[in-house]
Amino acid sequence: MFRLLSLALLFVLPALAADAPKDHPLIAKLKELKVKGSFTLLVTLKIKSGETKAFFELAKPCVDATRKEKGCIAYDPQTSLTDPTKVVFYERWKSIEALAEHLNAEHTKTLLAGIGKLLDGEPVMEFYQMPEDR
């Protein structure tokens, strides 16, 4: 009986763990960095030539909604002055949980679902934190 229970646990527990929701890669990275409190996220995007206007039209509803989110301190997309196809999102969040809520919001999912065809390469993400927030 004990052997049968042990075998069941050997196969059932990993299956249950596999069904557990996984963190978004950004959230997993922040947890790995042991971020506590507020932090800054810079997301650099390379937009395909001629698609910058379309990108900002797609992004506007998400930007407007995100700025109203309780955990959002700043959410500012900016275009490079030297390269109009380079966009940096300056994002400041109160907590990892605030960013997680943002990533699960419908306006964010809509933006992320639509921008792939406008990007020229993968986004680059950098994390920052003020010393007093550590």
C-alpha positions as CSV (number, residue, x, y, z in Angstrom):
1,M,0.0,0.0,0.0
2,F,2.8,2.4,0.9
3,R,4.6,1.6,-2.3
4,L,1.4,2.3,-4.3
5,L,0.9,5.7,-2.5
6,S,4.6,6.6,-3.1
7,L,4.3,5.8,-6.8
8,A,1.1,7.8,-7.1
9,L,2.7,10.8,-5.4
10,L,5.8,10.5,-7.7
11,F,3.6,10.9,-10.8
12,V,0.7,13.1,-9.4
13,L,2.7,15.8,-7.7
14,P,4.8,16.8,-10.7
15,A,1.6,16.9,-12.8
16,L,-0.1,19.2,-10.3
17,A,3.0,21.4,-10.2
18,A,3.0,21.5,-14.1
19,D,-0.6,22.8,-14.0
20,A,0.3,25.6,-11.5
21,P,0.3,29.0,-13.3
22,K,3.8,30.1,-14.2
23,D,5.0,33.6,-13.7
24,H,5.4,35.9,-16.8
25,P,9.1,36.0,-17.7
26,L,9.4,39.6,-16.5
27,I,7.9,38.7,-13.1
28,A,10.2,35.7,-12.9
29,K,13.2,37.8,-13.6
30,L,12.3,40.4,-11.0
31,K,11.8,37.7,-8.4
32,E,15.2,36.2,-9.4
33,L,16.7,39.7,-8.9
34,K,15.0,39.8,-5.5
35,V,13.3,43.1,-6.2
36,K,11.4,44.6,-3.3
37,G,9.4,47.8,-3.5
38,S,9.2,50.2,-6.5
39,F,11.4,49.7,-9.5
40,T,11.9,51.0,-13.1
41,L,11.6,49.0,-16.2
42,L,13.0,50.2,-19.5
43,V,11.7,48.3,-22.6
44,T,13.5,49.2,-25.8
45,L,11.7,48.3,-29.0
46,K,13.0,48.5,-32.6
47,I,10.0,49.4,-34.8
48,K,10.0,48.4,-38.5
49,S,10.7,51.3,-40.8
50,G,7.6,53.2,-41.6
51,E,5.6,51.6,-38.8
52,T,6.2,54.0,-35.9
53,K,2.9,55.9,-36.4
54,A,1.0,52.6,-36.5
55,F,2.8,51.4,-33.4
56,F,1.8,54.5,-31.4
57,E,-1.8,54.3,-32.6
58,L,-1.9,50.7,-31.4
59,A,-0.2,51.6,-28.1
60,K,-2.3,54.7,-27.2
61,P,-5.2,52.8,-25.6
62,C,-2.8,50.8,-23.5
63,V,-0.8,53.8,-22.5
64,D,-3.9,55.7,-21.4
65,A,-5.3,52.8,-19.4
66,T,-2.0,51.9,-17.8
67,R,-1.4,55.4,-16.5
68,K,-4.6,54.9,-14.5
69,E,-3.5,51.7,-12.9
70,K,-3.2,51.8,-9.2
71,G,0.4,50.4,-9.1
72,C,1.7,52.5,-12.0
73,I,4.0,55.4,-11.1
74,A,5.0,56.2,-14.7
75,Y,4.4,54.7,-18.1
76,D,6.0,56.8,-20.8
77,P,6.8,55.6,-24.4
78,Q,9.4,57.8,-26.0
79,T,11.0,57.9,-29.5
80,S,14.7,58.3,-29.9
81,L,15.8,61.7,-31.2
82,T,18.4,60.1,-33.4
83,D,16.6,57.0,-34.6
84,P,12.8,57.3,-35.1
85,T,12.4,53.5,-35.2
86,K,13.7,53.1,-31.6
87,V,11.1,53.4,-28.9
88,V,11.8,53.2,-25.2
89,F,9.0,52.6,-22.6
90,Y,10.0,54.2,-19.3
91,E,7.9,52.3,-16.8
92,R,8.0,52.8,-13.0
93,W,6.0,50.4,-10.8
94,K,5.2,50.4,-7.1
95,S,5.8,46.6,-6.9
96,I,6.2,43.4,-8.7
97,E,2.6,42.6,-8.0
98,A,1.6,45.9,-9.8
99,L,3.5,44.9,-12.9
100,A,1.9,41.4,-12.8
101,E,-1.6,43.0,-12.7
102,H,-0.6,45.2,-15.6
103,L,0.6,42.3,-17.7
104,N,-2.7,40.5,-17.1
105,A,-4.8,43.5,-18.0
106,E,-6.8,43.3,-21.2
107,H,-5.3,46.5,-22.6
108,T,-1.8,45.1,-22.2
109,K,-2.8,41.8,-23.7
110,T,-4.3,43.6,-26.7
111,L,-1.1,45.7,-27.2
112,L,1.2,42.7,-26.9
113,A,-0.9,40.6,-29.3
114,G,-0.7,43.4,-32.0
115,I,2.8,44.7,-31.9
116,G,4.7,41.6,-33.1
117,K,4.1,42.4,-36.7
118,L,5.4,46.0,-36.1
119,L,8.7,45.0,-34.4
120,D,12.1,44.6,-36.0
121,G,13.7,42.2,-33.5
122,E,13.1,41.3,-29.9
123,P,12.4,43.8,-27.1
124,V,15.3,44.6,-24.7
125,M,14.4,44.9,-21.1
126,E,16.4,46.5,-18.3
127,F,15.6,46.8,-14.6
128,Y,16.6,49.6,-12.3
129,Q,16.0,50.5,-8.7
130,M,16.8,53.5,-6.6
131,P,19.2,52.6,-3.7
132,E,16.6,53.7,-1.1
133,D,14.1,51.3,-2.6
134,R,16.3,48.2,-2.0
